Structure formats: C-alpha cells, structure tokens
Amino acid sequence: MKIFAITNQKGGCGKTTTATNLAAAFAQKGKKTLLIDLDPQSHASIGLGAIRVEPHDSVFSLFSAGQENAKKIQDLAIKIESGFFLIPSHIILSTIEHELKEREDGLLILTKAITRSDLSYDYIVIDCPPNLGFLTFNALRAANEIVIPVETSAFALLGVGKLISMVELIKIKLHHAPHIKGLVTMFDEYSDFAEKMLQKIKYIFKDKLLKTIISQDMALRQAQEKCMSIFKSNAQSRGAHDHLGLAEELLELEQQESSENIFHEMRKILHGVYGNVYSKQKVFQFYAPHAKVVYVVGDFNNWKMDDNSRLERSEKGEWEKSVYLVPGRYRYKFVADGLWLWDPQNTEKEPNPYGDYDSVFKV
C-alpha cells in the first residue's frame, strides 16, 4: 500500500485540488483509494459533499485513542465514487495539537492508526493543512511519498525549504525517509511569467520534479462548487486529463521503484553470500572522539540507521565500518549523534534535493 502526503505550508497552491483529484484519478485507474482529509478547514471533505459530519465520524476519531468514541479507519471511510473513499475532517481537529503534542507517540498516531487497521486499499492520499504543525508531521511520518504542489507565482517557493528540512528531521529523529516529488500546479501556458517561474522550479527540484503539469482550468473550480471530483463533474476537461496523467506517472514510477527494489535485494544477497567474490571492500572512517554513536548511511543501505550501519569506535576516537559493495557509484553521509555530515576525508561531493551535499565514491 502506497501512502502519499500532499503538502505545502503555503496556501493557494492547489494542494487540496491535487489531493482530491489524484485520489479520484487512482480510482479511475482501477486502484482502490482512500483520501484522508487531515486539514481542519475540511475543504477536501466539503468539495466532495461531506458537509455535515459529526466529530466522531471524522478523522478526529483516529486521534482520540483511549476515548470511547475512538474508531478505526475502516469505520470512518465513506464511499465517494467507485473505488474512491474518504475520511472527512472536522474543525475540532484544530484542537488536537494542544491536547496531544506532549504525548510520547504523538507524531506516530496516524501511522499507528493505518498499521493497526486491516486495510484493502491500494493507495492512501493525505490532504495536509497549510502549515508545518503537528498534523502535517503526522502525515509526513505516515507517508511513503511526499508531493509538494508548487504554483508558478512570485511566492511559489516560499516555505518549500522549511518543508524539506522537516522531512530531513523526520529522517534523523524517526528513521523514516519518504521520497519527495515536486508538482507544478495552476500553470498558465500563455503566460511568459509562468514559464519563467517554471524554469526556476525545475532548477530547484531537478530530477525530483514530476513531469506532469497541472494547468489552470475553470472546470476544477466548477467541480468543487458541485461537490464532485473532476471526473464526475467534467471527465473530458483539461483538469481531468492532467490529473489522470499525474496518476499514470506515479504508477509508472512505482513500477520502476519495484524493479530497483528487486535489484537492491539481489545486491544484498550478493553482499552477504558472495561478497568476497563479486564485490569489493569499502572501509568508512570518521574521526569524532566525543561522539556517542556514528552511522554511515547511503543509497547502498537505503539511508537506514541501524546496527548494520553503526561504526565501531577505537580508543583514539576513530570510528570505522567495513562493508562489501558491488561495483557502482554511491552517495553517503555520516550521522554523528544525530547530525548529518559529509565525509571530511572525501573531496567528492554532490548537491542533494535538501539544499545540502552528499559525499560520493565509486567502487
């Protein structure tokens, strides 16, 4: 099951429109899809006709664990269209951060609600509030993929850096690494300024920018007014075509990732069983005499901090880890007491999507 969080702390970027119609597009492609409206403003819910919803029938119930009105996901989902379901939101959700922010597992509430439920969905799409608060953090932690809608306006990229920094924080604190993808929305193909902004967005996101572009289309606004998805309102519109293309692109990327996962699993077997024959030894060294724990993470171990990526410390403060890798090119970093650092002994570095640099080496 794939989980997408649609988020941008800047309002007016087409976030809810994207979440609503992407979920509907997945359903159009034959995928059973659930849209979770995590925004207390409830725009996604209202835009799909879920207007008069009681708090105990809304997503609020997922966060009221331990109370009598607590429910599971399958108890809250309502059918919108064939294969398309919704858990609506409620304004009372805006009070939840004050109540739960001190709870030890507060940032994992949505993740636990999803994992403890026996779900049959192919995809879950989460519409996040336009801020970087408690609810958004819950969505980012639960998601495998993060889609950032960015409209081609003068203030389009404000806050994107903070959002990416939050994802980096999730990697460090919660050992979870969702993939980030940018999405251009509300694009006016007849505007020179929009084209100029598009080039700037491409420069910032690079290969993390989705090829699909969501164009301006009055049909999308009309669908919201009718409380329908774009496919039920006007299936022949430009908006419907764009969102169907977005779903198709994400489905294609998933197939590519599945092939890559098979390759990585085979590489693990190669390392563990035939390491001395087919792969070469790589020794990582990092000098940090005052550090309590140091990891080496990279695309060779899916950037995971665990016992397999922990370095051993010598009496002189030198940390070391030896691994076997098949020939190839790898990015990596050291993580010393929670701080992500490139290798000071390696001059080969490349920029990453988070505004920082990764060390690079070849085997």
PATOR-113129 format. One record per residue (C-alpha): x, y, z; residue in three letters. Coordinates in steps of 0.05 Angstrom, whole numbers, padded with zeros to 5 digits, always signed. Each point is the difference from the previous one (the first is absolute). Layout:
XYZALA/...
END
This chain:
+00000+00000+00000MET/+00028+00067-00022LYS/-00013+00062+00043ILE/+00005+00070-00030PHE/+00001+00064+00041ALA/-00019+00061-00040ILE/+00030+00059+00037THR/+00025+00071-00005ASN/-00003+00050+00056GLN/-00017+00054-00050LYS/-00075+00006-00013GLY/-00030+00010-00069GLY/+00046-00048-00036CYS/-00052-00051-00020GLY/+00016-00048+00056LYS/-00072-00023+00015THR/-00018-00001-00074THR/+00059-00045-00013THR/-00015-00046+00059ALA/-00073-00007-00018THR/+00008-00012-00074ASN/+00063-00043+00005LEU/-00038-00047+00046ALA/-00058-00001-00049ALA/+00049-00011-00058ALA/+00029-00061+00034PHE/-00070-00028+00007ALA/-00011+00014-00075GLN/+00061-00044-00012LYS/-00032-00057+00038GLY/+00037+00011+00065LYS/-00040-00001+00065LYS/+00018+00067+00032THR/-00012+00035+00066LEU/+00005+00075+00009LEU/+00013+00023+00071ILE/-00018+00073+00011ASP/+00048+00022+00055LEU/-00014+00074-00008ASP/-00047+00029+00054PRO/-00027+00048-00054GLN/-00031-00062-00032SER/+00004+00027-00071HIS/+00011-00069-00030ALA/-00059-00028+00038SER/-00046+00058-00019ILE/+00024-00004-00072GLY/-00024-00072-00002LEU/-00067+00011+00033GLY/+00018-00020+00071ALA/-00027+00064+00031ILE/-00038-00018+00064ARG/+00048-00048+00035VAL/+00000-00014+00075GLU/+00067+00001+00036PRO/-00004-00074+00018HIS/-00011-00017-00074ASP/+00060+00041-00023SER/+00076-00010+00000VAL/-00001+00030+00070PHE/-00019-00069+00025SER/+00067-00028-00022LEU/+00034+00048+00048PHE/-00046-00012+00058SER/+00031-00068+00019ALA/-00019-00023+00070GLY/-00067+00037-00003GLN/-00067-00033-00008GLU/-00012+00031-00069ASN/+00066-00026-00029ALA/-00010-00036-00067LYS/+00042-00035-00052LYS/+00011+00021-00072ILE/-00047-00051-00029GLN/-00056+00028+00046ASP/+00009+00071-00025LEU/+00009-00007-00075ALA/-00060+00021-00043ILE/-00008-00018-00073LYS/+00005+00059-00048ILE/+00005-00035-00067GLU/+00016-00070-00024SER/+00066-00019+00032GLY/+00007+00069+00033PHE/-00011+00009+00075PHE/+00008+00059+00048LEU/+00012+00011+00074ILE/-00027+00070+00010PRO/+00028+00053+00046SER/-00031+00045+00052HIS/+00019+00068+00029ILE/+00009-00032+00069ILE/+00064-00032-00028LEU/+00033+00068+00009SER/+00000-00012+00076THR/+00037-00065-00004ILE/+00071+00027+00000GLU/-00009+00034+00068HIS/-00027-00065+00029GLU/+00049-00049-00029LEU/+00066+00036-00015LYS/+00030-00023+00067GLU/-00020-00073-00011ARG/+00062-00043-00011GLU/-00028-00033-00063ASP/-00038+00062-00023GLY/+00035+00004-00067LEU/-00015-00073-00015LEU/-00075+00001+00012ILE/-00020-00001-00073LEU/+00053-00052-00017THR/-00026-00046+00055LYS/-00072+00011-00021ALA/+00018-00023-00070ILE/+00042-00059+00020THR/-00048-00027+00052ARG/-00058+00001-00049SER/-00012-00058-00048ASP/-00003+00041-00064LEU/-00010-00022-00071SER/+00017+00066-00035TYR/+00052+00004-00054ASP/+00014+00074+00015TYR/-00011+00049+00056ILE/+00003+00075-00016VAL/+00005+00049+00058ILE/-00020+00073-00008ASP/+00042+00039+00051CYS/-00014+00067+00032PRO/+00037+00061-00028PRO/+00051+00002+00056ASN/+00058-00041+00030LEU/-00034-00018+00065GLY/-00020-00063+00037PHE/-00049-00027-00051LEU/+00047+00010-00059THR/+00057-00034+00038PHE/-00047-00060+00011ASN/-00015-00003-00074ALA/+00074+00004-00020LEU/+00017-00056+00048ARG/-00055-00045-00027ALA/+00015+00013-00074ALA/+00046-00037-00048ASN/-00004+00057-00050GLU/-00006+00075+00009ILE/-00028+00042-00057VAL/+00011+00075+00006ILE/-00047+00040-00045PRO/+00034+00065-00024VAL/-00037+00051-00041GLU/+00037+00046-00048THR/-00006+00065+00040SER/+00050+00048+00030ALA/-00007-00031+00069PHE/-00005-00072-00024ALA/+00064-00025+00033LEU/-00009+00034+00068LEU/+00001-00053+00054GLY/+00021-00058-00044VAL/+00069+00001+00033GLY/-00031-00005+00069LYS/-00043-00058-00022LEU/+00060-00037-00028ILE/+00038+00014+00065SER/-00058-00032+00038MET/+00006-00062-00043VAL/+00074-00002+00016GLU/-00018+00006+00074LEU/-00047-00060-00007ILE/+00058-00040-00030LYS/+00043+00016+00059ILE/-00049-00005+00059LYS/-00048-00053-00025LEU/+00044-00040-00047HIS/-00050+00009-00056HIS/+00019+00024-00070ALA/-00060+00016-00045PRO/+00015+00020-00072HIS/-00013+00072-00021ILE/-00030+00021-00066LYS/-00017+00069-00024GLY/-00063+00013-00042LEU/-00013+00063-00041VAL/-00072+00022+00008THR/-00046+00056-00025MET/+00045+00010-00061PHE/-00020+00052-00052ASP/+00033-00023-00064GLU/-00013+00068-00033TYR/+00038+00040+00053SER/+00073+00017-00010ASP/+00007+00011+00075PHE/-00028-00070+00015ALA/+00051-00029-00048GLU/+00055+00038+00035LYS/-00022-00027+00068MET/-00005-00070-00029LEU/+00073+00002-00019GLN/+00018+00023+00070LYS/-00040-00056+00031ILE/+00034-00050-00046LYS/+00068+00026+00022TYR/-00016-00008+00074ILE/-00034-00069-00002PHE/+00042-00029-00057LYS/-00015-00074-00009ASP/-00049+00002+00058LYS/-00050+00040-00041LEU/-00057-00040-00030LEU/-00007+00007-00076LYS/-00076+00009+00004THR/-00023+00073+00004ILE/-00069+00018+00027ILE/-00025+00058-00042SER/-00049+00054+00020GLN/-00070-00025-00016ASP/-00067+00031+00021MET/-00029-00070-00001ALA/+00039-00016+00063LEU/-00034+00057+00038ARG/-00068-00019-00029GLN/+00010-00071+00025ALA/+00013+00025+00071GLN/-00063+00043-00004GLU/-00040-00062-00021LYS/+00033-00040+00058CYS/+00028-00051-00049MET/+00066-00024-00025SER/+00021+00026-00068ILE/-00015-00069-00031PHE/-00072+00001+00023LYS/-00010+00074-00017SER/+00036+00004-00068ASN/+00039-00061-00020ALA/+00019+00031-00067GLN/+00032+00063+00030SER/+00073+00020+00000ARG/+00000-00008+00076GLY/-00023-00072-00005ALA/+00052-00015-00053HIS/+00056+00031+00042ASP/-00018-00038+00064HIS/-00007-00065-00038LEU/+00069+00012-00028GLY/+00026+00013+00070LEU/-00027-00066+00025ALA/+00029-00037-00060GLU/+00069+00031+00012GLU/-00001-00020+00073LEU/-00021-00070-00017LEU/+00056-00005-00051GLU/+00051+00025+00051LEU/-00025-00052+00049GLU/+00014-00055-00050GLN/+00070+00027-00011GLN/+00012+00001+00075GLU/-00024-00072+00006SER/+00052-00020-00052SER/+00053+00038+00039GLU/-00021-00034+00065ASN/+00010-00067-00032ILE/+00070+00022-00021PHE/+00016+00024+00071HIS/-00025-00065+00030GLU/+00044-00039-00048MET/+00058+00044+00018ARG/-00011-00015+00074LYS/+00003-00075-00016ILE/+00063+00013-00040LEU/+00032+00037+00058HIS/-00019-00050+00053GLY/+00016-00065-00037VAL/+00049+00017-00055TYR/+00031+00065+00027GLY/+00071-00025-00003ASN/-00007-00023-00072VAL/-00043+00051-00037TYR/+00006+00064+00042SER/+00054+00043+00028LYS/+00014+00022+00071GLN/-00013+00073+00018LYS/+00026+00026+00066VAL/-00034+00062+00029PHE/+00039+00040+00051GLN/-00023+00061+00040PHE/+00037+00037+00055TYR/-00046+00022+00055ALA/+00031-00013+00069PRO/-00058+00031+00039HIS/-00057-00032-00039ALA/-00043-00053+00034LYS/-00024-00035-00062VAL/+00017+00006-00075VAL/-00035-00031-00059TYR/+00016-00002-00074VAL/-00061+00004-00044VAL/-00008+00004-00075GLY/-00036-00028-00060ASP/+00037-00066+00011PHE/-00041-00012+00064ASN/-00062+00041-00015ASN/+00025+00056+00047TRP/-00019-00041+00061LYS/+00030+00009+00069MET/+00002-00068+00034ASP/+00049-00049+00029ASP/+00025-00018-00070ASN/+00020+00072-00014SER/+00030+00017+00068ARG/+00075+00013+00002LEU/+00047-00028+00052GLU/+00042+00048+00042ARG/+00074-00009+00013SER/+00036+00025+00063GLU/+00027+00060-00039LYS/-00069+00024-00019GLY/+00001-00027-00071GLU/-00065-00032-00023TRP/+00003-00054-00053GLU/-00047-00046-00040LYS/+00017-00049-00055SER/-00051-00021-00052VAL/+00000-00039-00065TYR/-00030+00034-00060LEU/-00010-00020-00072VAL/+00033+00046-00051PRO/-00038+00065-00008GLY/-00007+00072+00021ARG/-00027+00017+00069TYR/-00022+00061+00040ARG/+00008-00001+00076TYR/+00005+00040+00064LYS/+00021-00010+00072PHE/-00050+00011+00056VAL/+00035+00018+00065ALA/-00046+00008+00060ASP/-00057+00019-00046GLY/+00040+00049-00043LEU/+00004-00016-00075TRP/+00070+00014-00026LEU/+00038-00012-00064TRP/+00066-00036+00002ASP/+00056+00051+00015PRO/+00051-00048-00029GLN/-00036-00004-00067ASN/+00001+00060-00047THR/-00051-00030-00047GLU/-00068+00030+00017LYS/-00065+00013-00037GLU/-00061+00043+00018PRO/-00062-00036+00024ASN/-00074+00020-00004PRO/+00003+00027+00072TYR/+00048+00058-00014GLY/+00060-00037+00028ASP/+00054-00046-00027TYR/+00012-00075+00000ASP/+00069-00032-00004SER/+00010-00044-00061VAL/+00046-00059-00015PHE/+00008-00054-00052LYS/+00016-00073+00010VAL/
END
